[in-house]
Amino acid sequence: MGSLSPPELPVIDFSKENMKPGTSSWLSTCKDVMYALEEYGCFVAVYDKVPLTLHNDLFSTLKDLFDLPIETKRKNVSDLPYYGYVGNQPFIPSLYEGMGIDNAITLEGTEDFADTMWPGGNDHFCKTVLSYSMLVSELEQMVVRMVFESYGVYQHHDSHKESTTYLFRMMKYRGPEKNEANVGCDAHTDKSFITVLHQNQVSGLEVKSKDGQWMGFKPSPSSFIVMAGEALLGWSNDRINAPFHRVVMSESEPRYSVGLFSFIKGIIKVPEKLIDEKNPLRFKPFENFGLLRYFFTEEGRGKESTIKAYCGV
C-alpha cells in the first residue's frame, strides 16, 4: 500500500478575465480564498499584474542592495521591531539578512530608505520598489475585500483600508557552508494582518499544515504566497488560521525574497457579526503594533500563540 502524498498549498488564479466584485469569477474565487485561509492560512496566488521585466528588475536590485557594506545596511533602523535591518546577530540564523521599508507604497517611504542606503538616493531603486509594491498591494486589497464580503462585514471595509499601512521587507538567505545549519528562518507566524511573499527561483519556504506536515513551495515569477497573520486570526475571531512557516536552504545559490506586510493602525475589534453562541468572543480589542512589540518581549517569544497570550479572552 503506497504512502499518502504530502499536502500541497492551494493554488488560486487571480489572473482570470472580468474578475470584478459581484461577477461569477469573483464569487467563485472568494469561496476558494476563504477555504484556503480557514484551512491552511495561506495559498498560492497566480497573479500576472507584475510584469516579468519588473520581477527581474526587482531581484537584480536586491542583489545590489545586499552587496552594500554591513555598516551601510545597519543604518536601516526603526522603532518598530523587525522593521529595520536584521542579520549578523546572535539568535538570528546566520544565513539570513533582511531590511525593511516603512510606508512602502509611498514615494516618501522608498526615498527615505534609498537616501539612507545610497549617497544622493537611488531613483531606479525607488521606481522599481514603488511600482512593485503598489501592484502587490492591489492583490492584498483584493483578498481583504473578499474576506470582508464573505463574512458579511463589508460595511467596515473602507475604514479598514484607511487604517492599513505597509511594510516592504527584503530578504536574502545565503546557501549553508559545509557543516553549517541549513535553517534560514526559524518556524514562526506573522504578526501582520496579511503578508504577500514573492521570491526568486531558489526554493526554501515551507508552511506547516494543521496536522503538522511541512508543505514546500516551487516558486515562479507569477506565484505569490498570500498568508494570514495573527492580526487577521484575531480579527476573524479565530476562524482564519495563521500558519507557522520557515525557510530551509538546500541549495547553494542565494535565495532572495520580498514580503509586503499589511499592518492596521489603531484598535482592531472582532466584528459583532463574527460573534455568536457557536463562536463566542475569543479576543479583546487589540493594537496590531502592540501585538508585534509583545512578540519581541521575553514573555511573548515563549508563547505558542502570540495573539492568544496578548489579548485572548
C-alpha positions, 0 to 999 in steps of 0.5 A: 500500500503506497504512502499518502502524498504530502499536502500541497498549498492551494493554488488560486488564479487571480489572473482570470478575465472580468474578475470584478466584485459581484461577477461569477469569477469573483464569487467563485474565487472568494469561496476558494480564498476563504477555504484556503485561509480557514484551512491552511492560512495561506495559498498560492496566488497566480497573479500576472499584474507584475510584469516579468521585466519588473520581477527581474528588475526587482531581484537584480536590485536586491542583489545590489542592495545586499552587496552594500557594506554591513555598516551601510545596511545597519543604518536601516533602523526603526522603532518598530521591531523587525522593521529595520535591518536584521542579520549578523546577530546572535539568535538570528540564523546566520544565513539570513539578512533582511531590511525593511521599508516603512510606508512602502507604497509611498514615494516618501517611504522608498526615498527615505530608505534609498537616501539612507542606503545610497549617497544622493538616493537611488531613483531606479531603486525607488521606481522599481520598489514603488511600482512593485509594491503598489501592484502587490498591494492591489492583490492584498486589497483584493483578498481583504475585500473578499474576506470582508464580503464573505463574512458579511462585514463589508460595511467596515471595509473602507475604514479598514483600508484607511487604517492599513499601512505597509511594510516592504521587507527584503530578504536574502538567505545565503546557501549553508557552508559545509557543516553549517545549519541549513535553517534560514528562518526559524518556524514562526507566524506573522504578526501582520494582518496579511503578508504577500511573499514573492521570491526568486527561483531558489526554493526554501519556504515551507508552511506547516499544515494543521496536522503538522506536515511541512508543505514546500513551495516551487516558486515562479515569477507569477506565484505569490504566497498570500498568508494570514497573520495573527492580526487577521486570526484575531480579527476573524475571531479565530476562524482564519488560521495563521500558519507557522512557516520557515525557510530551509536552504538546500541549495547553494545559490542565494535565495532572495525574497520580498514580503509586503506586510499589511499592518492596521493602525489603531484598535482592531475589534472582532466584528459583532457579526463574527460573534455568536453562541457557536463562536463566542468572543475569543479576543479583546480589542487589540493594537496590531503594533502592540501585538508585534512589540509583545512578540519581541518581549521575553514573555511573548517569544515563549508563547505558542500563540502570540495573539492568544497570550496578548489579548485572548479572552 
